[in-house]
Structures are given as structure tokens and as C-alpha cells.
């Protein structure tokens, strides 16, 4: 019998050196952050060499690039962590004890800072870049445009890290590329719908609880929000009509890609749907396009922000040209 699904590779572990206790803190997800920021720096440096950041009175140096990126990264991590704990955590713990947001220990054990939010990182990184530009008296939109081109391909590494952690997986699927993630919710093999689903993909039901294949939504995001969006921005960077265009293309493009991929990605179990046609609809399968997750609502805000800001920037540009 041909199995129409893929078992999550047993050789993939969150730890880079599994089984070695004193090296267990080194994880692929953290390493992917290093790759992401390193790649973003290389792209930003390439854009600087092309003259994307130079002005009539100032020539950019490598120190400028490094301090700009470092400021953005620090603020990105702060925003991602704060947003994750205060928006996505439903226990209320971090609202009552905000000092725990950056406390990496629990019951005397080091657990790290598990939990980062993309949208929080987006806000934090944006504020960090604006702060740096004002402090160094640099044109804000030029720098944010350049960084917007550099971000997506680096983002690809982050989603690959999620895949290697076996987290942020998608909803159940009968597609032949569906992956059985070890940590996913299991279902009773006695349920009629489970038996029918398993029969479609040739999955034997030998246990009381069965782990069904899921969309590898992390890889969907790595492809569309990362590689494809990067290629679009990289091609369009030399044809931009106004400062801020690339930033808005990134913001709107990411929002659109992520909004539709969220239909394949399972929402957080403790949050479920924020807006739902049917409040009792299960989160492990898509029953209606009118059931919206937290991520989709935030992406809709990104799309709206991109459209409105683009219109404002175009109007301001035209007024400036008429005044000249």
C-alpha cells in the first residue's frame, strides 16, 4: 500500500547536539536567527554599495549598517517577546508579573525565552529603525526600504527553524506532502471521520489514538513569505517611484501571503478563532473561510496600513513635486 503522507524525520531534533547534556542549550532555532540576521546584513550591504542609502551630503559606512541592523534586531527581539507574552499568552501571568517576560528560568531550571511573535517583532523592529534614523539624522524611508528588501529571505531561516522544532504546524490534510508531526494533537481511532480520513491516505490504525498528517505550513511560509516575497522586492527595488514603496510592498505582501497561509496553519489551541462564523468549529481543519485567526486579523491590519500609507506617501510626493 502506498502511504500518502510523510512521517516527520526521526533524525531531526530541536537540539544541534542531541544527547549531550551540556550542549543541549544550542538549538537549531537559535542558529537560524544567526543565519537570518547574517543574511539580512549581506543584502543590506549590497544595497548600500548600489547607492540605495547614500545622500548628497553623506556616504554610508559599514559601522552605520552594523549599528542600524543591531538596533533593529534588539528592538525586534524585545517587541517579539513582549507581544508574544502579553497578546498570545492566555493565562494572564505576564500581565500580573511582567518581570517574568525576560526571565529565562522556571523552577530553578533554564528554559530560555520560548515564544516570539512575528507581528510584535515587526512593530519593535520598525520602531527601532525609526529611532536609529532620527538619532543619526538619516532619511527614515530610504533605510526602511532597504531593510524591507533584506528581511524576507532571512525570515525563511526562521520558519525552517520552526519546522525543525516540529512547531507551528498546519491543519490535517490528505495531501501527499502532509507531515506527521510528533507533537501534534492525536485523535481517537474509533471516530468515524478519523477512520475515513486514514483510509484516504492509507494510514493503518493500530493505536487508540492516531496522529494525522498536517500541512507543513512552516515551509509554506518559508517559501511565500520568505523566498518569493524576497524575489519580488529584489526585482522591484530599482524601479521604486517613491521612498517608502518597498516598505509598503513588504508590509502588504507579507500580510497577503500570511493571511492565506493561515487557512492551512492551525491556530493556537488556547486562542482558537478570534472571529468565527461557527464558534464551535474545530481548529485542526478548515471548515469556513469566515473563521479568522489572530494572525489573520493582524495581517489584515498590515495590509490596510500598507495601502493607506502608500496613498499618503504618493500624495505627499506629488505635493512636493508641485511645490518645486
SEMARKE-411901 format. One line per 5 residues: their letters; for each residue x negated, y negated, z negated of C-alpha. Coordinates in nm, 4 decimals. Each point is the difference from the previous one (the first is absolute). Layout:
N
A> X:Y:Z  ...
This chain:
324
XXXXX> 0.0000:0.0000:0.0000  -0.1264:-0.3485:0.0831  0.0123:-0.2355:-0.2975  0.1130:-0.3483:0.1102  -0.1814:-0.1863:-0.2771
XXXXX> -0.3483:-0.0566:-0.1425  -0.1185:0.0939:-0.3471  -0.1947:-0.2774:-0.1691  -0.3689:0.0990:0.0339  -0.1155:0.1702:-0.3195
XXXXX> -0.3507:-0.1398:0.0410  0.1173:-0.3612:-0.0384  -0.0278:-0.1309:-0.3550  0.0411:-0.3527:-0.1409  -0.3487:0.0319:-0.1497
XXXXX> -0.3033:-0.0315:0.2254  -0.1813:0.2571:-0.2160  0.2738:0.2314:-0.1328  -0.0934:0.2238:-0.2876  -0.2873:-0.2185:-0.1210
XXXXX> 0.1272:-0.1658:-0.3171  -0.2338:-0.2978:-0.0244  0.0638:-0.0851:0.3680  0.3796:0.0333:-0.0177  0.0424:-0.3790:-0.0107
XXXXX> -0.1224:-0.0288:0.3585  0.3072:0.0361:0.2189  0.0632:-0.0239:0.3717  0.2609:-0.2735:-0.0467  -0.2531:-0.2293:-0.1684
XXXXX> -0.2574:0.0759:0.2690  0.2565:-0.0887:0.2665  0.0270:-0.3466:-0.1553  -0.3746:-0.0415:0.0526  0.0327:0.1051:0.3645
XXXXX> 0.2994:-0.2313:0.0486  -0.1707:-0.3084:-0.1414  -0.3245:0.0803:0.1813  0.1793:0.0331:0.3325  0.1942:-0.3218:-0.0594
XXXXX> -0.3287:-0.1816:-0.0649  -0.1512:0.1269:0.3264  0.3022:-0.1155:0.2002  -0.0002:-0.3376:-0.1744  -0.3715:-0.0381:0.0727
XXXXX> 0.0611:0.0819:0.3675  0.2705:-0.2662:0.0204  -0.2307:-0.2533:-0.1627  -0.2655:0.0709:0.2646  0.2636:-0.0637:0.2666
XXXXX> 0.0534:-0.3445:-0.1521  0.3479:0.0621:-0.1395  -0.0861:-0.1707:-0.3302  -0.2314:-0.2810:0.1050  0.1070:-0.3624:-0.0116
XXXXX> -0.1604:-0.3084:0.1499  -0.1682:-0.0901:-0.3282  -0.0778:0.3418:-0.1481  -0.1616:0.3257:0.1055  0.0986:0.3116:-0.1940
XXXXX> -0.2656:0.1983:-0.1868  -0.0022:0.3606:-0.1198  0.0258:-0.1268:-0.3585  0.3264:-0.1712:0.0964  0.1368:0.3218:0.1457
XXXXX> -0.1010:0.2053:-0.3014  0.1406:-0.2410:-0.2596  0.3235:-0.0403:0.1996  0.0485:0.3757:0.0268  -0.0986:0.0585:-0.3638
XXXXX> 0.2501:-0.2588:-0.1228  0.2729:0.1538:0.2144  -0.0814:0.3522:-0.1209  0.0025:-0.0939:-0.3685  0.3330:-0.1795:0.0315
XXXXX> 0.1373:0.2836:0.2153  -0.0800:0.2581:-0.2686  0.1442:-0.2208:-0.2739  0.3202:-0.0568:0.1961  0.0336:0.3668:0.0983
XXXXX> -0.0351:0.1164:-0.3590  0.2237:-0.2649:-0.1570  0.2740:0.0467:0.2612  -0.0126:0.3778:-0.0338  0.0369:-0.0024:-0.3776
XXXXX> 0.2596:-0.2745:-0.0272  0.2160:0.0814:0.3049  -0.0320:0.3746:0.0616  -0.0291:0.1248:-0.3582  0.3501:0.0572:-0.1397
XXXXX> -0.0932:0.0717:-0.3629  -0.0471:-0.3657:-0.0879  -0.3265:0.0895:-0.1764  -0.2121:-0.2607:0.1760  0.2497:-0.2793:-0.0615
XXXXX> -0.0133:0.0764:-0.3717  -0.3770:0.0627:-0.0080  -0.1519:-0.1945:0.2900  -0.3544:0.0566:-0.1294  0.0361:0.3638:0.1116
XXXXX> 0.0181:-0.1057:0.3661  -0.3779:0.0086:0.0229  -0.0634:0.2503:-0.2819  -0.1449:0.3183:0.1608  0.0324:0.2250:-0.3083
XXXXX> 0.2861:0.2084:-0.1371  -0.0158:0.2046:-0.3186  -0.3748:-0.0490:-0.0107  -0.0512:0.1275:0.3558  -0.1108:-0.1938:0.3066
XXXXX> 0.2815:0.0119:0.2572  -0.1006:-0.2914:0.2207  0.2464:-0.2500:0.1442  0.2399:0.2272:0.1847  0.2618:-0.1945:0.1902
XXXXX> -0.0560:-0.2713:0.2588  0.2602:-0.1845:0.2045  -0.0680:-0.1089:0.3577  0.2396:-0.2935:-0.0200  -0.1559:-0.1164:-0.3261
XXXXX> -0.3411:0.0258:0.1623  0.1294:-0.1997:0.2968  0.1145:-0.2850:-0.2250  -0.3121:0.0098:-0.2172  -0.2363:0.0133:0.2968
XXXXX> 0.1818:-0.2862:0.1725  -0.0221:-0.2212:-0.3085  -0.3670:0.0884:-0.0399  -0.0805:-0.0989:0.3584  0.1915:-0.3270:-0.0307
XXXXX> -0.1846:-0.0779:-0.3255  -0.3391:0.0676:0.1623  0.0778:-0.2148:0.3038  0.1113:-0.2956:-0.2108  -0.3000:0.0306:-0.2299
XXXXX> -0.2447:0.0129:0.2916  0.1967:-0.2509:0.2106  0.0507:0.2407:0.2883  0.3011:0.0159:0.2362  0.2384:0.2415:-0.1689
XXXXX> 0.1772:0.1405:0.3055  -0.3208:0.0604:0.1973  -0.1420:0.2157:-0.2780  0.3247:0.1839:-0.0694  0.0381:0.0665:0.3737
XXXXX> -0.3457:0.1562:0.0115  0.0660:0.2088:-0.3094  0.3371:0.1147:0.1345  -0.1745:0.1563:0.2991  -0.2498:0.1728:-0.2308
XXXXX> 0.2488:0.1456:-0.2495  0.1997:0.2676:0.1927  -0.2784:0.2362:0.0996  -0.1337:-0.0099:-0.3540  0.3530:0.0769:-0.1223
XXXXX> -0.0187:0.3260:0.1948  -0.2558:0.1316:-0.2485  0.2330:-0.0708:-0.2925  0.2808:0.2103:0.1446  -0.2406:0.2819:0.0816
XXXXX> -0.0968:-0.0160:-0.3673  0.3692:0.0364:-0.0936  0.0214:0.3082:0.2205  -0.3076:0.1525:-0.1640  0.1577:-0.0679:-0.3397
XXXXX> 0.3149:0.1801:0.1174  0.2141:-0.3015:-0.0947  0.2482:-0.2371:0.1649  0.1205:0.2833:0.2223  0.3106:-0.0151:0.2141
XXXXX> 0.3436:0.1595:0.0000  0.0600:0.3619:0.0929  -0.0188:0.0815:0.3697  0.0291:0.2876:0.2471  -0.2586:-0.1580:0.2303
XXXXX> -0.2918:0.2372:0.0708  -0.2471:-0.2498:-0.1479  0.1840:-0.0081:-0.3345  -0.2380:0.0556:-0.2916  0.0668:0.1929:-0.3218
XXXXX> -0.1459:-0.2306:-0.2681  -0.0836:0.1813:-0.3271  0.1417:-0.2721:-0.2259  0.3314:-0.0481:0.1814  0.3376:0.0739:-0.1565
XXXXX> 0.1113:0.3618:0.0292  0.3527:0.1194:0.0759  0.2002:0.3059:-0.0960  -0.0359:0.2715:0.2629  0.3551:0.1114:-0.0849
XXXXX> 0.1500:-0.3187:0.1453  0.1669:0.0530:0.3369  -0.1550:-0.3111:0.1543  -0.3473:0.1094:-0.1107  0.0469:0.3432:0.1564
XXXXX> 0.1205:-0.1548:0.3263  -0.2904:-0.2482:-0.0025  -0.2563:0.2755:-0.0674  0.1456:0.2159:0.2781  -0.0549:-0.2826:0.2499
XXXXX> -0.3719:-0.0153:-0.0730  -0.0620:0.3683:-0.0668  -0.0844:-0.0533:-0.3665  0.0342:0.3102:-0.2216  0.1883:-0.0524:-0.3265
XXXXX> -0.1901:0.2149:-0.2481  0.0327:-0.2247:-0.3061  0.2929:-0.1460:-0.1924  -0.1267:-0.3474:0.0785  -0.1293:-0.0903:0.3441
XXXXX> -0.2216:-0.2869:0.1151  0.1263:-0.1246:0.3361  -0.2152:-0.1769:0.2635  -0.0063:-0.3779:0.0049  -0.0773:-0.2715:0.2503
XXXXX> -0.3681:-0.0977:-0.0418  0.1149:-0.3609:-0.0274  -0.3425:-0.1096:-0.1269  -0.1445:0.0919:0.3394  0.2866:-0.1720:0.1822
XXXXX> -0.0895:-0.3170:-0.1893  -0.3719:0.0442:0.0642  0.0733:0.0207:0.3724  0.2623:-0.2719:0.0483  -0.0692:-0.2494:-0.2820
XXXXX> -0.3716:0.0594:0.0364  -0.1445:0.0966:0.3363  0.2772:-0.1126:0.2356  0.0586:-0.3309:-0.1794  -0.3765:-0.0621:-0.0014
XXXXX> -0.0245:0.0602:0.3752  0.2894:-0.2384:0.0665  -0.1565:-0.2759:-0.2097  -0.3499:0.0624:0.1354  0.1288:-0.0382:0.3577
XXXXX> 0.2067:-0.3111:-0.0768  -0.2572:-0.1843:-0.2127  -0.1538:-0.1863:0.2952  0.3367:-0.1086:0.1341  0.1529:-0.1556:-0.3097
XXXXX> 0.1847:-0.3269:0.0576  -0.0117:-0.1444:-0.3524  -0.1822:0.0526:-0.3269  0.1993:0.2404:-0.2138  0.1246:0.2049:0.2955
XXXXX> -0.2098:0.3073:-0.0779  0.0986:-0.0134:-0.3661  0.3672:-0.0077:0.0912  -0.0444:0.2750:0.2594  -0.1620:0.2157:-0.2659
XXXXX> 0.2663:-0.0790:-0.2606  0.2913:0.0599:0.2369  -0.1646:0.2971:0.1730  -0.0761:0.1762:-0.3253  0.3501:-0.0726:-0.1276
XXXXX> 0.1618:0.1477:0.3129  -0.2156:0.3144:0.0101  0.0347:0.0650:-0.3725  0.3759:-0.0683:0.0008  0.0647:0.2822:0.2486
XXXXX> -0.2569:0.2398:-0.1455  0.1781:-0.0349:-0.3352  0.2840:0.2034:0.1538  -0.2428:0.2930:0.0059  -0.1706:-0.0718:-0.3334
XXXXX> 0.1635:0.1127:-0.3229  0.0803:-0.2897:-0.2384  -0.1288:0.0116:-0.3567  0.2192:0.2412:-0.1948  0.0560:-0.2414:-0.2899
XXXXX> 0.0987:-0.2848:0.2322  0.1922:0.1752:0.2740  0.1846:-0.2308:0.2377  0.0304:-0.3679:-0.0881  0.2859:-0.0441:0.2475
XXXXX> 0.2005:0.3059:0.1025  0.3085:0.0792:0.2025  0.0310:0.3073:-0.2203  -0.1548:-0.0409:-0.3456  0.0046:0.3782:-0.0533
XXXXX> -0.2018:0.0721:0.3169  -0.3098:0.2149:-0.0626  -0.3373:-0.1653:0.0530  -0.1681:0.3099:0.1462  0.1917:-0.0287:0.3267
XXXXX> 0.1318:-0.2912:0.2065  0.3791:0.0029:0.0007  0.0629:-0.3582:0.1158  -0.1915:-0.2853:0.1616  0.1843:-0.2280:-0.2436
XXXXX> -0.1809:0.1427:-0.3026  -0.2901:-0.2373:-0.0667  -0.3012:0.0565:-0.2236  -0.1938:-0.2599:-0.1965  -0.2711:0.0075:0.2669
XXXXX> 0.2517:-0.0768:0.2758  0.1399:-0.2994:-0.1854  -0.3503:-0.1391:-0.0530  -0.0851:0.0647:0.3662  0.3127:-0.1843:0.1076
XXXXX> -0.1225:-0.2942:-0.2092  -0.3360:0.0210:0.1804  0.1670:-0.0033:0.3415  0.2190:-0.2961:-0.0964  -0.2990:-0.1895:-0.1404
XXXXX> -0.1982:0.0635:0.3204  0.2781:-0.1247:0.2273  0.0836:-0.3110:-0.2046  -0.3662:-0.0955:-0.0527  -0.0797:0.0502:0.3696
XXXXX> 0.2812:-0.2362:0.0979  -0.1226:-0.2610:-0.2499  -0.3609:0.0262:0.1215  0.1064:-0.0345:0.3657  0.2114:-0.3084:-0.0793
XXXXX> -0.2875:-0.1581:-0.1966  -0.2408:0.0715:0.2859  0.2287:-0.1634:0.2555  0.0507:-0.3074:-0.2226  -0.3773:-0.0310:-0.0417
XXXX> -0.0516:0.0224:0.3764  0.2628:-0.2688:0.0655  -0.1547:-0.2268:-0.2633  -0.3395:0.0395:0.1677
